[in-house]
């Protein structure tokens, strides 16, 4: 049985938007600022092969394309051509920046995270 917490039902990222929204099957609506998605790009070029993921500032945060990868992830291509990150649904759920997932006083933290 699929985990409803990591099963998207809709993905919205309008042209020139600065956030992407994902509706999850458990009723949660995830908010993903592009700065967070780009900064926590999970690709080996950005993160290496360690057990943790760190925030890397910089890069173009405009999303050129979003494509599904099987039934487990999204592939994001950024405006500057960077396109090697595969964002699993489990990873995306962990990056959610909505008020329920990240209290306002922690929104500006860019902490190191465990690799999922």
C-alpha positions in Angstrom: 0.0 0.0 0.0 1.3 3.5 -0.9 2.3 5.9 1.8 -0.2 8.7 1.6 2.3 11.2 3.1 4.6 10.7 0.1 2.0 10.3 -2.7 1.4 13.5 -4.6 -2.0 14.2 -6.1 -1.1 17.6 -7.7 2.0 19.6 -8.4 1.7 23.4 -9.2 4.6 25.6 -10.3 3.4 28.4 -12.5 5.7 30.1 -14.9 7.8 32.7 -13.1 6.6 31.5 -9.7 9.0 31.5 -6.8 7.4 28.5 -5.0 6.1 25.1 -6.1 3.1 23.6 -4.3 2.4 19.9 -3.9 -0.9 18.4 -2.7 -0.3 15.1 -0.9 -2.7 12.2 -0.7 -3.0 12.6 3.1 -4.5 16.1 2.6 -1.3 18.1 3.3 -0.5 21.0 1.0 3.3 21.4 0.7 5.0 24.7 0.0 8.4 24.7 -1.6 10.3 27.9 -2.2 12.6 27.5 -5.2 15.5 28.7 -3.2 15.0 25.7 -0.8 14.6 23.2 -3.6 17.7 24.5 -5.4 19.8 24.9 -2.3 19.0 21.3 -1.2 19.5 19.8 -4.6 20.1 16.1 -3.9 22.4 15.4 -6.9 25.9 14.1 -6.3 27.5 17.2 -7.9 25.9 19.4 -5.3 26.0 17.0 -2.3 28.7 14.5 -2.9 28.2 11.1 -1.4 28.1 11.8 2.3 25.3 10.8 4.6 24.0 14.3 5.0 22.7 17.0 2.7 23.7 20.6 3.1 22.2 23.8 1.8 24.2 25.4 -1.0 23.2 29.0 -1.7 23.3 30.4 -5.3 22.3 29.2 -8.7 19.3 30.2 -10.8 16.1 29.4 -8.8 13.8 29.6 -11.8 12.4 26.2 -12.7 12.5 25.4 -16.4 10.8 22.0 -16.3 9.4 19.5 -13.8 9.0 15.9 -15.0 7.9 12.8 -13.2 10.5 10.0 -12.6 8.6 6.8 -12.4 6.1 6.9 -9.5 8.7 7.9 -6.9 10.3 11.3 -7.8 10.4 14.6 -9.7 13.2 15.7 -12.0 13.7 19.5 -11.9 15.6 21.4 -14.5 16.7 24.9 -13.4 17.0 28.0 -15.6 20.8 27.9 -15.6 20.9 24.4 -17.1 21.5 22.5 -13.8 19.3 19.4 -14.2 20.9 16.4 -12.4 18.8 16.4 -9.2 16.2 13.7 -8.7 13.9 14.8 -5.9 12.1 11.7 -4.4 8.6 12.3 -3.0 9.9 11.3 0.5 12.7 13.9 0.2 10.3 16.6 -1.0 7.9 16.0 1.9 10.8 16.5 4.2 11.7 19.8 2.6 8.2 21.2 3.0 8.3 24.8 4.3 4.6 25.3 5.2 3.7 26.8 8.6 2.7 23.3 9.9 6.1 21.8 9.0 8.4 24.7 9.8 7.5 27.2 12.5 8.0 30.9 11.4 11.0 31.3 13.8 12.9 28.5 12.0 12.1 29.4 8.4 15.5 31.1 7.7 17.5 28.1 9.0 19.5 26.2 6.4 20.5 23.3 8.5 22.3 20.2 7.3 19.8 17.3 6.8 20.1 13.6 6.8 20.1 12.0 3.4 16.7 10.3 2.7 
